[in-house]
Amino acid sequence: MIIAETVDASRFESYKKYKAYYGLAPRLRVSAGRARLGRCGKGNPYLRWAFYMAAMTSVARGGRARERYLRLLGRGKPRRKALVAVAGWLSRIVWVVLTAGVPYSER
């Protein structure tokens, strides 16, 4: 589903733009001279769902995603925010694999 919805990952200049395309990049909100990170913007709901489900599965199975998730929980992040962060991390990996054409290796 990720490949079908992405079509061509090389059309995105960076993984940050890819992440923003499907709505997992937090928005910066500035008001009265104060800047805060707000909720993620709108984007492709199918990709957002696919990466969130991939994050849930990879956290349940273990490995680097689970380590990252547990580290975020240890720093006080709520469970859902930690899952969204892992989904963003997975999207970075997918973007690199699709644009560079190299296979992914765990370590």
Secondary structure in CASP SS format (residue, H / E / C, confidence):
PFRMAT SS
TARGET T0000
AUTHOR 0000-0000-0000
METHOD secondary structure of the structure
MODEL  1
M C 1.00
I H 1.00
I H 1.00
A H 1.00
E H 1.00
T H 1.00
V C 1.00
D C 1.00
A H 1.00
S H 1.00
R H 1.00
F C 1.00
E C 1.00
S C 1.00
Y H 1.00
K H 1.00
K H 1.00
Y H 1.00
K H 1.00
A H 1.00
Y H 1.00
Y C 1.00
G C 1.00
L C 1.00
A C 1.00
P E 1.00
R E 1.00
L E 1.00
R E 1.00
V E 1.00
S E 1.00
A C 1.00
G C 1.00
R E 1.00
A E 1.00
R E 1.00
L E 1.00
G E 1.00
R E 1.00
C E 1.00
G C 1.00
K C 1.00
G C 1.00
N C 1.00
P H 1.00
Y H 1.00
L H 1.00
R H 1.00
W H 1.00
A H 1.00
F H 1.00
Y H 1.00
M H 1.00
A H 1.00
A H 1.00
M H 1.00
T H 1.00
S H 1.00
V H 1.00
A H 1.00
R H 1.00
G C 1.00
G C 1.00
R H 1.00
A H 1.00
R H 1.00
E H 1.00
R H 1.00
Y H 1.00
L H 1.00
R H 1.00
L H 1.00
L H 1.00
G H 1.00
R C 1.00
G C 1.00
K C 1.00
P C 1.00
R H 1.00
R H 1.00
K H 1.00
A H 1.00
L H 1.00
V H 1.00
A H 1.00
V H 1.00
A H 1.00
G H 1.00
W H 1.00
L H 1.00
S H 1.00
R H 1.00
I H 1.00
V H 1.00
W H 1.00
V H 1.00
V H 1.00
L H 1.00
T H 1.00
A H 1.00
G C 1.00
V C 1.00
P C 1.00
Y C 1.00
S C 1.00
E C 1.00
R C 1.00
END
